[in-house]
Amino acid sequence: MRDIGIGIVGGGYMGKAHSVAMAAVGAVFNTALRPRLEMICATTEASAERYRAAYGFQRATADWRLLVADSKVEAVVIASPQETHREIAEAAFALGKPVLCEKPLGATIADSHAMVAAAEAAGAVNMVGFNYIRTPASQFARKLVAEGVIGDLTWFRGEHTEDFDADGSRPATWRNFGAANGTMGDLAPHMINAALALVGPIARLNADIVTVHGNRPGTGGRAPNDDIGQFMCRFANGAMGHLSFSRVAHGRKMGYAYEITGTKGAIRFDQEDQNALWLYLADDPEPIRGFRKILTGPAHPDYLPFCQGPGHGTGYQDQIIIEARDFLEAIAEGRSRWPTFRDGMEVNRIIDAAWASSASGAWVDL
């Protein structure tokens, strides 16, 4: 067992989540590598110092270059805006340092290609932060699918819907400008990643993407980004699918939900009830044939380290702790864990194809 110096770029919402995860992961999973919160970076010295004191880091800086170059920072977590990801990752890989980067990988497909090239040229451990797929319930769903419990897959429906931007009278913020900050850049990557994890590669798609609140106060003549997106798709294994994304879906707070249908049964999941998975088995006796609710517990993946009681449940922060465990184990093994930068680039590639399809109104082959 040894410690490892962690540097985190960004101290806000996800910066805090990763900081808490790195502080807790050693105790939860008894990891061989024990994170040492070495340095945190924010946009100003004052905010960086505030985050340092709050999260327990040794040092703080307003210059991410100093953090990446520091010899005591042995691994880098990127939790800053998407347009900064590429430059930070490339600098870290140039020094051979492992990188965990928040999704989406790059602000553009060109950024993503460059980041993958830098990671693979350096031979450095790399991982993208898709946390929702790491719930014990979704991990169990992946296991059921892989073991053929619901047979050959025929249909997938996935959504990531929230309502944080549903009020069209709310003044515009940074979230309302730039493709990377719209619904396709912010929410869509999570559910696309889930589809790839649960069903497999997408072969072709037909998309439609729209802006609902185009006259939001504070736009100042600037064009706001997208509010809703959807696409039909055909997976490489022949399964059909439909994915939808919205930040203006009244009543939905964490609508990361999916249904998977196979030739022997079906699975349903909704992140708003993240400790439950619904399973239908077609060969059950007719009087009891129907969806059964499975409450997660110690028998399910990555549940027991948090709690010994079935049905007691895990939460959002626990997903980030599981992610931190995967990153540390990858570093210890010297081998990247799923989802790698290349996996993150595939998500970006699908989003790029969705934009092209929406613009042309035609199917796009991947």
N, C-alpha and C positions, 0 to 999 in steps of 0.2 A: 504494500500500500504506500502510495506517495501522493504528495499534493501536486496540483497543476494550476498555474497562474491563468486566470480568466480575465479577458478584457472585453467589455461590452460597449458597443457604439450605439448610443441612444438610451436615454433614461426614462422615456415616457411610458405609455401603456405597455408595450411589449418589452421595453427595457427593464421595467420593474418585474414583469412576469419571469423573464429569464434570470434576473438577479435572484429572485426568491427561489426559483428552481435550482440554481447552482448552489445556493446556500443550504438547500434541504436534501438534494439528491443523494449525497453520501450516507446520510442517516436512513433515508427511506430504502435504498437499494443496496447499501453496503458496498458501494463501488470501489474497485481497486484504485482508481484515480479519485482523489478528493479535491474538489475545486477550492481554490483560494481566490477570493474576490480581489483581484489585483488593481484594476483600473477601470474607471467608467468615463465615457466621453459624452458631452452634451454640447449644445450650440454656443453656450456662454460659460465662462469660468464660474459664475455665480450659480447657475443651474447645475453644472457638473458637481460642484462642491455640495450643493443641497442633496443631490442624488447619492453622492458618496457617503454622506453622513446618515442618510435614511436607510440605505441598503447594506452598509457595512463594508464598502470597498476601502482598500488601503490608500489609493490615490485617485485624483480626478484631473481631467484635462478638457479643454475646448477644441483640441486639435487631434483628430482621429489618427493623423500620421504619427504623432508621438506615441499614441497607444499601440498601434500596429508594430512600430519599430522597437518598442521597449523589450529588452531581453527577458524581463520577468513576466511578460504576457506571452504565454505559450500557446494559447488558443483564443480565437476571436469569434465573438457573436455579433452579428450585424442586425441591429433592431432600429435602424434609421430609415428615412424615406427611400422609396424604390430607386429614385434617380441617383442615389449615392452608392448603391450596392456594388456596382461594377468596380469602381475605382478602389474602394476599400478591399474588396475580395482580391483583386489583382495584386495589390500591395502586400497583402498577407501571404498569398501563394508564392510571391517572389521570394519570400523569406522562409518558405516551406511550412507555414503555420496552418493548422487545421481551421476550418471556417464552418460555422453554423449560420446560415443566412435566412432571415425571415422571408416568407413568400410575399409577392411573387418574386422569382429569382432576379430578373432584370426588369428595368422600366420598359425596355423594348426587346424584341426578339434578337436584335443585333447584340445588345448587352448580354443576353443569356448565352448566346453562342460564344462570345468572348470569355465569359466567366467559366463556362465548361472547358474551353480550351486551356485557360490558365490553370484550372484545377488539375486537369489530366496531365498537362505538361510538367507540373510540379510534383505530381504523384502524391498530393496532399489529401488528407481526409476532408471530405466535404459533405454537407447535408443541408436540406432545405426544411424550414420550419412549418410543416403541415401538421398541426397538433390535433385537430379534431378526429382524424382517422385513428388516433391512438387510444381512444376510450376503450375500456375493457369490452364493451358491447360491440363496437365496430371491429375490434380485433377478433372477437369471437365470430362475428359475421363472416369475416375473411376466411377464418378456419373452416366454417361450415361449407362455404362455397368451394374452397380448395379440396375438401374431402368428398365433394359430390353429393352432399346430403340433400340438396334441392335439385339435383340432376343437372342436365345441360342447361345453360342460361339462355333464356329467350327474350327477356325484357328487363330494362332498367329505367326507373324514373328517379331523378335526383333534383333537389332544389336547395338553394341557399337563399333564403328570403328573410329580410329584416325590415323594420319600419322606422329606423333612426332618421331617415330623410323624407318621411312621408308628408310632413307639413310643408306645403309649397310656399307658405308665407314666411318661413324662417329664412333669415339672411344667409347668403352664400358664404361658405368657408373654403379652405383649401381643398376639401374633399370634392368640391363641385367643379374643379378644373383639372385638366390633364387626363389622358387616357389611363394612366397608371392608377389614378385615384377614383375612377368611376366604378360602377358595379362590376364590369368585366375585369377590371384590374384588381379590385378589392375582394369581392365575394366569390366570383366565379372560380378562381383558382382552387379554392378548398373543395368544392363539389366535383370539379373536373378531376382533381387528384383522387377523390374517393371513387369516382367511376373507373379510373384507370386501375386502382388498387383492387376493386371488387370484381370488375368484369374483364378488364384488359384493354389493349390498344383500341383507339377509335380509328376506323378506316375512312369514313366520310361523314360530312355534316351539312346541314342547311340551317342558317341562323337568321335571327331578326333581333336588332338592338335599337332601343329608342330612349329618348330623353323625355320625361314627363313634365318636369318643372323647368321649362326653358326660360321663364321670366322671373326667376327667384330674385328677391331684393339683393342688391350688392353685386350683381354680375358685371355692371359697368360696361356693357356692350360686349363682354367676352362670352363666348359660347360655352355653356355648361356641358359637363360630360354626361355619360349615360346613366339612366336610372334602372332600366329593365333590359334583360337579355334572355334569350332562349334559343335552343337549337334541337332539332331532331338529329339523330345520328344512327349510324350502323357500326357496330363494333367488328373488329377483325374476326372474332369467333362466330359471327353471324347474328348475334343478339341485336335487337332493336333498342333504341333508347330515346329519352327526352330529358333534357336538362334545362332548368330555368333558374334565374337569379334576379333578385329585386331588393332595393333598399327603400322602397316606398310601399311595402306590403303591410298595410295596417293590421295590427294585432300580432304580427310575427316578430318575436324578439331574438330568437336564435333558431331560425327555421332551416337548419341543416338536416335534411331528411331524405331518405331514399327507400325505394321498394325494389326488390330483386325477385323476378319470377323465373323459375326453372321448370323442367319437365316433371319434377317430383315434389315440388313445393315452392314456398316463397318466404321472403324475409322482409320485415319492415323495421325502420328505425327513425327516431326523431330526436335530435339533440336537445330539445326542450324537455325531454324525459330521458336523459342520457344514460341512465342506469338500467334501462329496460330494452330488451330486444324481443320482437314478435316473430314467431316461427310457425309456419303452416306446413304440415306434412300430408301429402295427398294419400298416403297409404294408411293413415290412421283409420280406425273403425268409424263408420259413418256417424254414429250417435255423438261422438266426441270430436269429429273432424272440424277444425277451425283454428284460427290463430291463437296460439298460447303465448302468454306474457312471461318472459324469462327475466327475472331480476338478477343482475350481476352480483357475483360474490367471489369468495376465494377460489372457486373452481374455474374462474375465467381469467384470461391473460392480464397480468400486471395489476390485479386487484389486491391480492393478499398483502403486499408490502405496505399498503395504505391502511387496511382495515381487515379484521378477522370476521366481521359480521356480515353475512349475506344480506343484501338489500339496504345496507347502511349507505352505500353509494360513494362514488368519487366525484370530483368537481373539475372545473376548468383549469385551475392551477395544477392539478395533478397530471393533466395531459402534458403540460410543459415540463414537469418533473420527469415523466416517462421519456420525453424527447431528450432531455439533458442526459439521462442514463444512456440512451442509445448513442448519443454523440460521444460521451466519455468512453463507452465500450469500443466504439469505432476507433478512437484515438489509441486506446490500449492495444487493440488488435492490429493497428496500422492498416485498416481496411474500411472504406466508406460504407455506411449503412444506408438503406433505403429510407426516405427518398433522397437520392444524390442530386447534385447539380444537374446532371443529365436528365433525371426524372423531372426536375423543376423546369428545365428547358422544354420538355415535351408538353407540359401544361401551357407554357407560354406559346408554343407552336400551335396548339389547338385554339387558344384565344385569338391568335393572329389569323387563323383560318376562319374563325367565326366572324371577325370584323370584315374579312374579304367577302364572305358569303352574304353578310347583311348588306354590304354595299352593292353587290351584283344581283342579289336575289336568287342565286343559283347554288346548287350543291358544290361542295369543294372536297376533292379527294386529298387525304393525308398520306 
